[in-house]
Amino acid sequence: MLENPLIRFLGSAVALASLLGATGNHPAYAPLLKAMGAADERDDVFASVCYCPITDLDHADMAYEWLYGNTESRKSLSASKQALSQELAAQFPSYINSLGLKKADGTALDADNYLDYIKQILIKSAQEAKDAGADIPDSVGVSFSSMAARLSASKASRISQIFSNF
């Protein structure tokens, strides 16, 4: 038996890693494990390294195409694949709107403001990393201070250009 199992997956397999990490040794599974003849041992994991988690597998393709479908890398696809990408991307707004999501302040999070919300999270995360000592070059389009991210007009324009590809 492994004493401190560490699991690591990428992409859609992270759904499995997330479940293993979150549900290991959970008592709710004991009767099921016993019924199938599993050994009476612990099944928790020491750590689950979840890179690029895709846990909403039913909607992952449309979310991906909505976010990345207009990037340069997708423009080299065949016409039929570009059409499929556009079709999938077009399905995402109604899906995201159907979730009834809310921001921390209670306002609605929907297709109209979702991309801006993602941008805000990325900028906040980058600022926190910078404050913690990470080396983030100004060339990404954000000017950092020790207190908060400050955007100059030209850099704000650069960020808009960067994110307009999403």
Secondary structure as GFF3:
##gff-version 3
##sequence-region A 1 166
A	DSSP	beta_strand	6	10	.	.	.	ID=ss1
A	DSSP	three_ten_helix	11	13	.	.	.	ID=ss2
A	DSSP	alpha_helix	14	23	.	.	.	ID=ss3
A	DSSP	three_ten_helix	27	29	.	.	.	ID=ss4
A	DSSP	alpha_helix	30	35	.	.	.	ID=ss5
A	DSSP	beta_strand	47	51	.	.	.	ID=ss6
A	DSSP	alpha_helix	60	68	.	.	.	ID=ss7
A	DSSP	three_ten_helix	72	76	.	.	.	ID=ss8
A	DSSP	alpha_helix	79	98	.	.	.	ID=ss9
A	DSSP	alpha_helix	114	131	.	.	.	ID=ss10
A	DSSP	three_ten_helix	138	140	.	.	.	ID=ss11
A	DSSP	beta_strand	143	144	.	.	.	ID=ss12
A	DSSP	beta_strand	149	150	.	.	.	ID=ss13
A	DSSP	alpha_helix	153	164	.	.	.	ID=ss14
###
